[in-house]
Amino acid sequence: MSLVSQARSLGKYFLLLDNLLVVLGFFVVFPLISIRFVDQMGWAALIVGIALGLRQLLQQGLGIFGGAIADRFGAKPLIVTGMLLRAAGFATMAVANEPWILWVSCALSALGGTLFDPPRTALVIKLTRPHERSRFYSLLMMQDSAGAVVGALIGSWLLQYDFHYVCWTGAAIFVLAAACNFWLLPAYRISTIRAPMREGMLRVLRDKRFLTYVLTLTGYYVLSVQVMLMLPIMVNEVAGTPSAVKWMYAIEAALSLTLLYPIARWSEKRFRLEQRVMFGLLLMTLSMFPIGLAGNLHTLFALICCFYFGSIIAEPARETLSASLADPRARGSYMGFSRLGLALGGAVGYTGGGWMYDTGHALGMPELPWMLLGVVGFITLGLLHWQFSRRRDTPVVLSGS
């Protein structure tokens, strides 16, 4: 094995370790925020939706700046600093007894993610070859699912004693992740040139094809972020206990670990990336409409299975398509900007979802938010179809590694 191949292989193993710690630390805390502050403390869902939306908007909306800084100074210092900021955000959340403290904690967590997420994503592109990228994303997403269910199990168990323990555990995991990156991560350059920050950002902003694709995904993320807000609340309502939330993540883990990689391998040989994204989104959209009418856990979990199955199909293709459109001269900037759809979709999905949840219950129409989410999904499908059909004659070319 050549030195370059050996470096790539070791780098991919480190990415898997790093991703496991990040996912575990995140899911110990965030799935339980809505249960803690809405169910246990009696806050309005809108308040918690604002907090989660703020975190999403800041982290993903400012991602282009984190990516541009990483293009200029390398991945390691940004990743270590960002993970320590995320830990500080979780520690602050432990003492949140007023909405503004929760918002500050989410903002700190977001700023940490702004720094560490784009360079970590760019490292995946750097250390994987184009033909293996989709499968590596599938492995990361399988790991995400396993980490999510383990994190949710740990968080649910700790929540029985005190929410402080939940937050402190999440903070400790991110401190450990920062230490691992500090000691083990080489000083990688994530772009082929060390360009000024402004040049990397301008390169992205002039790429109309990439901008259109990223902004079109806003509606996709409006649906996907409900895993963190409205789906846990719905499961808690139907089951009558917050401990049932862990089974929602267990379903995702079981589906991902058994189906994600085989589906990715099978579909990448038969369907274009665009087709996989749209079909996955269609399944997610169709599962939204009946959720508000589900009267028992069996029905609700069946619909959640359909939602997760759509996500399993769409996510690896979406991530691979984003990577294929990135310019190697500004990988960090591209990967940072690629999160803008998640920023906008997350902000609208969280705040709008919280508002729709409160409004639906006030009007005696608990199915209202789910119906509106389904409409958002169909609008997004129409926009994606329009966008992809215009490019049908221009095949996607995977960028070099």
Secondary structure, DSSP 8 states (H G I E B T S, - for coil): --HHHHHHHHHHHHHHHHHHHHHHHHHHHGGGHHIIIIIIS---HHHHHHHHHHHHHHHHHTHHHHHHHHHHH-HHHHHHHHHHHHHHHHHHHTT--SHHHHHHHHHHHHHHHHHHHHHHHHHHHHHS-HHHHHHHHHHHHHHHHHHHHHHHHHHHHHHTT-HHHHHHHHHHHHHHHHHHHHHH------SSS---HHHHHHHHHT-HHHHHHHHHTHHHHHHHGGGTTHHHHHHHHHHSSGGGHHHHHHHHHHHIIIIIHHHHHHHHTTS-HHHHHHHHHHHHHHHHTTGGG--SHHHHHHHHHHHHHHHHHHHHHHHHHHHHTS-GGGHHHHHHHTTHHHHHHHHIIIIIHHHHHHHHHHTT-TTHHHHHHHHHHHHHHHHHHHHHHHTTTS-------
